[in-house]
């Protein structure tokens, strides 16, 4: 019972963090493109 609830809370955390990290990676990529365009 405790083990399954731990898995459940971990999956909820992953589902919450995945879109945030994906958006963060997208913004990081966007800034990377922006800086490379401004340098060259």
N, C-alpha and C positions, 0 to 999 in steps of 0.2 A: 504493500500500500504506500509506504513512504517513498519507496524507490520509484514507483510510477508517478507519484506527484512531483518528484524531483525532475523526472524526464519531462513531465507536462510543463512545469515552470520554465525549464530550459528551452523547450521548443517555443514557448511564448516569447521568451527573451530573444531568441534567434529570429523569430518572425517580426519582432519589433525593430531589432537592430539591423536586419538585412536591408530594408529600404533606406534607412538612414545612411548606412555605410555605402550603399550603391549611389545615393545622391551625392555623398561626400566625394566619392571617387569621380563622379561625373563633373562636379564643380572643380576638382583638382585637375582633371584632364582639360577642362575649359580654360583654367588659368594657365596651364602649361602651354596650350595653343596660343593663348593671348600673349604670353611672354615671348614665345618663339617668334610670333608675328611682329612684335614690337622690336625685337632685337635684330631680325633680318629683314 
